[in-house]
Amino acid sequence: MIKFETLRWKNFLSTGNNFTEIQLDRSPTTLIIGEYGAGISTVLDALCFGLFNKPFRNISKKQLVNSVNNGSSVVEVEFSIGTKDVKVVRGIKP
């Protein structure tokens, strides 16, 4: 069984140069809610990019980099499979 623990990203889509972090292991289930435009799709895109090297939505990789900062985008996903801990770090340079 896969247990997701942490999702972190910076300079990804419309987010800035400071890491945004979501703890996914605080409870057995995690519900992410918000208004339209609040960044919920960004969470899903960051998770999919971290795991599969492509976003959930149909957007190109060059669009994933924050165009204001033009800094390197970084996505980190930490999870465990059984007794094995895994940390995936993916990045894109502008």
DSSP file (Angstrom, degrees, kcal/mol; ACC not computed):
  #  RESIDUE AA STRUCTURE BP1 BP2  ACC     N-H-->O    O-->H-N    N-H-->O    O-->H-N    TCO  KAPPA ALPHA  PHI   PSI    X-CA   Y-CA   Z-CA
    1    1 A M              0   0    0      0, 0.0    81,-1.4     0, 0.0     2,-0.5   0.000 360.0 360.0 360.0 138.9    0.0    0.0    0.0
    2    2 A I  E     -A   81   0A   0     79,-0.2     2,-0.5    77,-0.0    79,-0.2  -0.798 360.0-167.8 -93.4 130.0    1.2    3.5   -0.8
    3    3 A K  E     -A   80   0A   0     77,-2.7    77,-2.0    -2,-0.5     2,-0.2  -0.946  12.3-147.0-119.9 109.4    1.0    6.1    1.9
    4    4 A F  E     +A   79   0A   0     -2,-0.5    75,-0.3    75,-0.2     3,-0.1  -0.548  22.9 170.5 -75.2 137.4    1.6    9.7    0.8
    5    5 A E  E     +     0   0A   0     73,-3.0    19,-2.9     1,-0.3    20,-0.9   0.793  55.2   6.7-113.3 -54.9    3.3   11.8    3.4
    6    6 A T  E     -AB  78  23A   0     72,-1.5    72,-2.8    17,-0.2     2,-0.4  -0.990  45.6-168.0-140.5 143.0    4.3   15.2    2.0
    7    7 A L  E     +AB  77  22A   0     15,-2.0    15,-2.7    -2,-0.4     2,-0.3  -0.994  19.3 172.0-128.0 123.8    3.9   17.2   -1.2
    8    8 A R  E     +AB  76  21A   0     68,-2.7    68,-3.1    -2,-0.4     2,-0.3  -0.968   1.4 163.7-131.5 146.6    6.1   20.4   -1.6
    9    9 A W  E     -AB  75  20A   0     11,-1.8    11,-2.8    -2,-0.3     2,-0.3  -0.990  12.6-172.2-156.0 157.6    6.7   22.7   -4.6
   10   10 A K  E    S+A   74   0A   0     64,-1.9    64,-1.9    -2,-0.3     7,-0.2  -0.984  73.3  13.9-148.6 154.2    8.0   26.1   -5.5
   11   11 A N  S    S+     0   0    0      5,-3.5    55,-1.7    -2,-0.3     2,-0.5   0.816  87.6 141.3  50.6  35.0    8.0   28.2   -8.7
   12   12 A F  B >  S-D   65   0B   0      4,-0.3     3,-2.0    53,-0.2    53,-0.2  -0.936  71.6 -44.8-112.1 121.1    5.4   25.8  -10.0
   13   13 A L  T 3  S-     0   0    0     51,-4.0    54,-0.2    -2,-0.5    51,-0.0  -0.403 127.8 -13.4  54.8-120.9    2.6   27.4  -12.1
   14   14 A S  T 3  S+     0   0    0     -2,-0.2    -1,-0.3    52,-0.1     2,-0.1   0.393 110.4 106.9 -93.8   5.3    1.4   30.5  -10.2
   15   15 A T    <   -     0   0    0     -3,-2.0    51,-0.1     1,-0.1    -5,-0.1  -0.495  64.1-123.0 -85.3 157.4    3.2   29.8   -6.9
   16   16 A G        -     0   0    0     -2,-0.1    -5,-3.5    -5,-0.1    -4,-0.3   0.140  35.4 -75.3 -89.1-160.9    6.2   31.8   -5.9
   17   17 A N  S    S+     0   0    0     -7,-0.2     2,-0.4    -6,-0.1    -1,-0.1   0.390 102.5  84.7 -84.4   1.4    9.8   31.2   -4.8
   18   18 A N  S    S-     0   0    0      1,-0.0    -7,-0.3    -9,-0.0    -2,-0.1  -0.832  89.5-101.4-102.3 144.8    8.9   29.9   -1.3
   19   19 A F        -     0   0    0     -2,-0.4     2,-0.5    -9,-0.1    -9,-0.2  -0.388  25.6-153.5 -65.7 136.4    8.0   26.2   -0.8
   20   20 A T  E     -B    9   0A   0    -11,-2.8   -11,-1.8    -4,-0.1     2,-0.4  -0.955  20.2-168.2-103.3 128.2    4.3   25.4   -0.4
   21   21 A E  E     -B    8   0A   0     -2,-0.5     2,-0.5   -13,-0.2   -13,-0.2  -0.963  15.0-169.5-127.8 136.9    4.0   22.2    1.6
   22   22 A I  E     -B    7   0A   0    -15,-2.7   -15,-2.0    -2,-0.4     2,-0.7  -0.989  16.6-144.1-124.3 124.1    1.0   20.0    2.3
   23   23 A Q  E     -B    6   0A   0     -2,-0.5     3,-0.4   -17,-0.2   -17,-0.2  -0.782  18.4-179.8 -84.5 117.3    1.1   17.2    4.9
   24   24 A L  S    S+     0   0    0    -19,-2.9     3,-0.2    -2,-0.7   -18,-0.2   0.438  70.4  62.0 -98.7  -0.6   -0.9   14.3    3.5
   25   25 A D        +     0   0    0    -20,-0.9    -1,-0.2     1,-0.1   -20,-0.1   0.130  65.8 102.2-114.7  21.3   -0.5   11.9    6.4
   26   26 A R  S    S+     0   0    0     -3,-0.4    -1,-0.1   -21,-0.1    -2,-0.1   0.813  96.7   5.3 -72.6 -29.0   -2.2   13.8    9.3
   27   27 A S  S    S-     0   0    0     -3,-0.2    -1,-0.1     1,-0.0     0, 0.0  -0.915  87.7 -94.0-145.7 169.6   -5.3   11.7    9.0
   28   28 A P  S    S+     0   0    0      0, 0.0     2,-0.3     0, 0.0    -2,-0.0   0.804 111.3  28.7 -60.7 -28.5   -6.4    8.6    7.1
   29   29 A T        -     0   0    0      2,-0.0     2,-0.4    -4,-0.0    -2,-0.0  -0.962  69.1-153.8-131.8 151.5   -8.0   10.9    4.4
   30   30 A T        -     0   0    0     -2,-0.3     2,-0.5    -4,-0.1    -6,-0.0  -0.991   5.9-166.3-127.5 127.3   -7.2   14.4    3.2
   31   31 A L        -     0   0    0     -2,-0.4     2,-0.6     2,-0.0    -2,-0.0  -0.957   2.7-164.5-113.9 125.5   -9.8   16.7    1.6
   32   32 A I        +     0   0    0     -2,-0.5     2,-0.3     2,-0.0    -2,-0.0  -0.946  18.7 168.3-112.9 116.3   -8.5   19.8   -0.3
   33   33 A I        +     0   0    0     -2,-0.6     2,-0.3     5,-0.0    -2,-0.0  -0.878   5.4 136.0-126.5 157.9  -11.2   22.4   -0.9
   34   34 A G        -     0   0    0     -2,-0.3     3,-0.1     5,-0.0     5,-0.1  -0.949  49.0 -75.9 177.3 170.3  -11.3   26.0   -2.1
   35   35 A E    >   -     0   0    0     -2,-0.3     3,-2.0     1,-0.2     5,-0.3  -0.287  66.4 -72.0 -76.9 166.5  -12.9   28.5   -4.3
   36   36 A Y  T 3  S+     0   0    0      1,-0.3    -1,-0.2     2,-0.1     0, 0.0  -0.387 124.1  20.2 -58.6 129.4  -12.4   28.7   -8.1
   37   37 A G  T 3  S+     0   0    0     -2,-0.1    -1,-0.3    -3,-0.1    -2,-0.1   0.513  87.6 117.2  88.1   5.6   -8.9   30.0   -8.7
   38   38 A A  S <  S-     0   0    0     -3,-2.0    -2,-0.1     1,-0.0    -3,-0.1   0.600  90.1 -99.9 -83.9 -11.2   -7.6   29.1   -5.3
   39   39 A G  S  > S+     0   0    0     -4,-0.2     4,-1.2    -5,-0.1    -3,-0.1   0.630  78.9 133.0 106.3  16.2   -4.9   26.7   -6.6
   40   40 A I  H  > S+     0   0    0     -5,-0.3     4,-1.5     1,-0.2     3,-0.3   0.885  76.5  52.8 -68.2 -37.4   -6.5   23.3   -6.1
   41   41 A S  H  > S+     0   0    0      1,-0.2     4,-2.7     2,-0.2    -1,-0.2   0.821 102.2  61.3 -65.2 -29.3   -5.6   22.2   -9.6
   42   42 A T  H  > S+     0   0    0      2,-0.2     4,-2.6     1,-0.2    -1,-0.2   0.884 101.1  52.8 -63.2 -38.3   -2.0   23.2   -8.8
   43   43 A V  H  X S+     0   0    0     -4,-1.2     4,-2.2    -3,-0.3    -1,-0.2   0.935 112.0  44.6 -62.0 -46.7   -1.9   20.6   -6.0
   44   44 A L  H  X S+     0   0    0     -4,-1.5     4,-2.4     2,-0.2    -2,-0.2   0.900 113.9  49.7 -66.0 -41.4   -3.1   17.9   -8.4
   45   45 A D  H  X S+     0   0    0     -4,-2.7     4,-2.7     2,-0.2     5,-0.2   0.900 110.9  50.2 -63.7 -40.6   -0.7   19.0  -11.1
   46   46 A A  H  X S+     0   0    0     -4,-2.6     4,-2.5     2,-0.2    -2,-0.2   0.916 111.7  47.7 -64.6 -43.1    2.2   19.1   -8.6
   47   47 A L  H  X S+     0   0    0     -4,-2.2     4,-2.0     2,-0.2     5,-0.2   0.933 115.0  44.8 -64.0 -46.1    1.4   15.6   -7.4
   48   48 A C  H  X S+     0   0    0     -4,-2.4     4,-3.2     2,-0.2     6,-0.7   0.891 114.1  49.5 -66.4 -39.6    1.1   14.1  -10.9
   49   49 A F  H  X S+     0   0    0     -4,-2.7     4,-1.8     4,-0.2    -2,-0.2   0.914 111.0  50.2 -65.5 -41.6    4.3   15.9  -12.1
   50   50 A G  H  < S+     0   0    0     -4,-2.5    -2,-0.2    -5,-0.2    -1,-0.2   0.884 121.6  33.2 -62.5 -38.7    6.2   14.6   -9.1
   51   51 A L  H  < S+     0   0    0     -4,-2.0    -2,-0.2    -5,-0.2    -1,-0.2   0.883 136.3  18.2 -85.0 -41.4    5.1   11.1   -9.7
   52   52 A F  H  < S-     0   0    0     -4,-3.2    -3,-0.2     2,-0.3    -2,-0.2   0.394  94.8-117.2-119.2   1.0    4.8   10.8  -13.5
   53   53 A N  S  < S+     0   0    0     -4,-1.8    -4,-0.2    -5,-0.4    -3,-0.1   0.738  89.0  80.4  65.9  24.6    6.8   13.8  -14.8
   54   54 A K  S    S-     0   0    0     -6,-0.7    -2,-0.3    -9,-0.1    -1,-0.1  -0.967  81.5-109.3-154.6 146.7    3.8   15.3  -16.5
   55   55 A P        -     0   0    0      0, 0.0   -10,-0.1     0, 0.0    -9,-0.1  -0.232  23.6-120.7 -73.3 165.0    0.9   17.5  -15.1
   56   56 A F  S    S+     0   0    0    -15,-0.2   -11,-0.1     2,-0.1     2,-0.1   0.905  95.6  63.8 -69.7 -43.0   -2.6   16.2  -14.7
   57   57 A R  S    S-     0   0    0    -16,-0.2     2,-1.8     1,-0.1     0, 0.0  -0.326 102.3 -98.3 -79.8 165.8   -4.0   18.9  -17.0
   58   58 A N  S    S+     0   0    0     -2,-0.1     2,-0.3     2,-0.0    -1,-0.1  -0.548  77.2 125.5 -86.0  73.7   -3.2   19.2  -20.7
   59   59 A I        -     0   0    0     -2,-1.8     2,-0.0    -4,-0.1     5,-0.0  -0.942  60.9-106.5-129.5 153.6   -0.5   21.9  -20.4
   60   60 A S    >   -     0   0    0     -2,-0.3     3,-0.7     1,-0.1     4,-0.4  -0.323  26.7-115.1 -78.4 161.6    3.1   21.9  -21.6
   61   61 A K  G >> S+     0   0    0      1,-0.2     3,-1.3     2,-0.2     4,-0.5   0.850 114.6  59.1 -64.5 -34.6    6.1   21.5  -19.4
   62   62 A K  G 34 S+     0   0    0      1,-0.3     3,-0.5     2,-0.2    -1,-0.2   0.770  99.8  58.4 -68.2 -22.5    7.3   25.0  -20.2
   63   63 A Q  G <4 S+     0   0    0     -3,-0.7    -1,-0.3     1,-0.2    -2,-0.2   0.629  92.3  70.2 -77.5 -13.4    4.1   26.4  -18.8
   64   64 A L  T <4 S+     0   0    0     -3,-1.3   -51,-4.0    -4,-0.4     2,-0.3   0.775  79.7  88.1 -74.3 -26.1    4.7   24.8  -15.4
   65   65 A V  B  < S-D   12   0B   0     -4,-0.5     2,-0.3    -3,-0.5   -53,-0.2  -0.573  94.0-107.0 -76.9 133.0    7.6   27.1  -14.6
   66   66 A N     >  -     0   0    0    -55,-1.7     4,-1.9    -2,-0.3     5,-0.4  -0.436  27.8-156.1 -59.8 118.5    6.5   30.4  -12.9
   67   67 A S  T  4 S+     0   0    0     -2,-0.3    -1,-0.2   -54,-0.2   -53,-0.1   0.680  86.7  55.6 -76.9 -18.1    6.8   33.0  -15.6
   68   68 A V  T  4 S+     0   0    0      1,-0.1    -1,-0.2     3,-0.0   -52,-0.1   0.935 118.6  29.8 -78.2 -48.7    7.2   35.9  -13.2
   69   69 A N  T  4 S-     0   0    0      2,-0.1    -2,-0.2     1,-0.0    -1,-0.1   0.769  83.8-155.9 -81.3 -27.1   10.2   34.5  -11.2
   70   70 A N     <  +     0   0    0     -4,-1.9     2,-0.2     1,-0.2    -3,-0.1   0.814  46.6 140.0  49.2  32.4   11.7   32.5  -14.1
   71   71 A G        -     0   0    0     -5,-0.4     2,-0.3     1,-0.1    -5,-0.2  -0.519  64.0 -78.5 -96.6 169.6   13.3   30.4  -11.4
   72   72 A S        -     0   0    0     -2,-0.2     2,-0.3    21,-0.1    21,-0.2  -0.503  44.8-131.9 -69.4 130.5   13.7   26.6  -11.4
   73   73 A S  E     - C   0  92A   0     19,-2.5    19,-1.9    -2,-0.3     2,-0.4  -0.651  24.9-171.1 -81.5 139.3   10.5   24.8  -10.5
   74   74 A V  E     -AC  10  91A   0    -64,-1.9   -64,-1.9    -2,-0.3     2,-0.4  -0.999   9.7-176.0-134.4 133.9   10.9   22.0   -7.9
   75   75 A V  E     -AC   9  90A   0     15,-2.9    15,-2.8    -2,-0.4     2,-0.4  -0.999   5.4-171.2-128.2 131.7    8.3   19.4   -6.8
   76   76 A E  E     -AC   8  89A   0    -68,-3.1   -68,-2.7    -2,-0.4     2,-0.4  -0.985   2.9-174.5-124.7 132.5    9.0   17.0   -4.0
   77   77 A V  E     -AC   7  88A   0     11,-2.4    11,-2.8    -2,-0.4     2,-0.5  -0.994   3.8-167.6-126.2 126.3    6.8   14.0   -3.1
   78   78 A E  E     +AC   6  87A   0    -72,-2.8   -73,-3.0    -2,-0.4   -72,-1.5  -0.958  22.8 144.6-114.5 131.1    7.4   11.8   -0.1
   79   79 A F  E     -AC   4  86A   0      7,-2.4     7,-3.3    -2,-0.5     2,-0.4  -0.954  34.9-130.5-153.0 169.4    5.6    8.5    0.4
   80   80 A S  E     -AC   3  85A   0    -77,-2.0   -77,-2.7    -2,-0.3     2,-0.5  -0.973   3.9-160.8-129.4 145.5    6.2    5.0    1.7
   81   81 A I  E >  S-AC   2  84A   0      3,-2.7     3,-2.1    -2,-0.4     2,-0.5  -0.947  72.5 -50.3-122.7 106.7    5.4    1.7    0.1
   82   82 A G  T 3  S-     0   0    0    -81,-1.4   -79,-0.0    -2,-0.5    -2,-0.0  -0.538 124.5 -20.2  64.9-119.0    5.3   -0.9    2.9
   83   83 A T  T 3  S+     0   0    0     -2,-0.5     2,-0.5    -3,-0.1    -1,-0.3   0.412 117.4  99.5 -99.4   0.5    8.5   -0.4    4.9
   84   84 A K  E <   -C   81   0A   0     -3,-2.1    -3,-2.7     2,-0.0     2,-0.4  -0.785  61.0-150.9 -95.4 123.6   10.3    1.5    2.1
   85   85 A D  E     -C   80   0A   0     -2,-0.5     2,-0.4    -5,-0.2    -5,-0.2  -0.778  15.5-169.1 -92.3 135.8   10.4    5.3    2.3
   86   86 A V  E     -C   79   0A   0     -7,-3.3    -7,-2.4    -2,-0.4     2,-0.4  -0.972  13.1-172.1-128.3 138.3   10.7    7.1   -1.1
   87   87 A K  E     -C   78   0A   0     -2,-0.4     2,-0.5    -9,-0.2    -9,-0.2  -0.981   7.9-165.9-129.6 120.7   11.3   10.8   -1.9
   88   88 A V  E     -C   77   0A   0    -11,-2.8   -11,-2.4    -2,-0.4     2,-0.5  -0.913   3.9-173.1-106.5 127.4   10.9   12.0   -5.5
   89   89 A V  E     +C   76   0A   0     -2,-0.5     2,-0.4   -13,-0.2   -13,-0.2  -0.984   7.2 176.1-122.8 121.0   12.4   15.4   -6.4
   90   90 A R  E     +C   75   0A   0    -15,-2.8   -15,-2.9    -2,-0.5     2,-0.3  -0.952   2.7 179.9-124.3 144.6   11.7   16.7   -9.9
   91   91 A G  E     -C   74   0A   0     -2,-0.4     2,-0.4   -17,-0.2   -17,-0.2  -0.960  15.7-158.9-141.3 160.0   12.7   20.1  -11.3
   92   92 A I  E     -C   73   0A   0    -19,-1.9   -19,-2.5    -2,-0.3    -2,-0.0  -0.998  12.5-148.0-137.1 133.9   12.4   22.1  -14.5
   93   93 A K              0   0    0     -2,-0.4   -21,-0.1   -21,-0.2   -28,-0.1  -0.796 360.0 360.0 -98.7 147.1   14.6   25.0  -15.5
   94   94 A P              0   0    0      0, 0.0    -1,-0.1     0, 0.0   -23,-0.1   0.526 360.0 360.0 -68.0 360.0   13.1   27.9  -17.5
